[in-house]
Amino acid sequence: MVSNNFEKTVDLLHRAMDANLVRRDVIANNLSHAEMPNFKRSDVTFESELKRALETEKQRPVLELTLTNPKHIPNWRERDYRDVQPRRVLDYLSTSKNNGNNVDIDQEVMLALRNQMTYTLLAQAETFEFSQVSLVLR
């Protein structure tokens, strides 16, 4: 288990930055196949799953069932946020072009810009965390 808030914060920032790198690669792949017939764009899911995992740390039920057999189903299970990984999701339901391709170049460029800005913000947050430690050590 993570021992302190600083360690957990830095770990979460690293994981979010890694997810943004995966997202950057997926967006680049989508853009490079924008004119390929029947190509379906992909997206990356991470933040919503991470949020669910972090919320399970706070949502312990008032009455937790006692399990007397390993086959019993628990009424609550804490989820470790470190098990959450970025996942590529294929968008095969939408079609935006006559050739079956669903890549919208304008949307992908906006997603790339937002992804870059998010990555920059995460890097600045991590720099701030380490500057606080440096301040304390001086």
C-alpha positions, 0 to 999 in steps of 0.5 A, a space after each residue: 500500500 502507498 505509505 503517504 500522500 506525496 508518494 500517492 500523488 506523484 504515483 497518480 501523476 505518473 500514471 496520468 502522464 503515461 495514459 496521456 502518452 498512450 492517448 497521444 499515440 492513439 490520436 496520431 494513429 487516428 490522424 494517420 489513417 484519416 483517409 483509409 476506407 473502413 478505418 475505425 478510430 480508437 480512443 483511450 479510457 483511463 480517467 473514469 476507471 481511475 476515479 472509480 477505483 479511488 472512490 472505492 477507498 472511501 465507500 466502505 459499506 456500513 455493514 460488510 458481509 462476513 465471507 465463510 466460503 471463498 465462493 461467496 460473493 462479497 458486497 464490497 471490494 476495494 479496488 487498487 488504483 494501481 491496477 487501472 491501466 489505460 485501455 484502447 477502445 475502438 469506436 466501431 459504431 459511428 461513421 462520419 464519411 461515405 467510405 466507412 471511416 469515422 475519423 474527424 480530423 478537426 476533432 482529432 486535432 482538438 483532442 491532440 491539443 487538449 491532450 498536450 495541454 493536460 500533459 503539460 499541466 500534469 508535468 507542472 503539478 509534479 514539478 510543484 510537488 517536488 518543489 514543495 519537498 525541496 522547500 521543506 528540505 532547505 
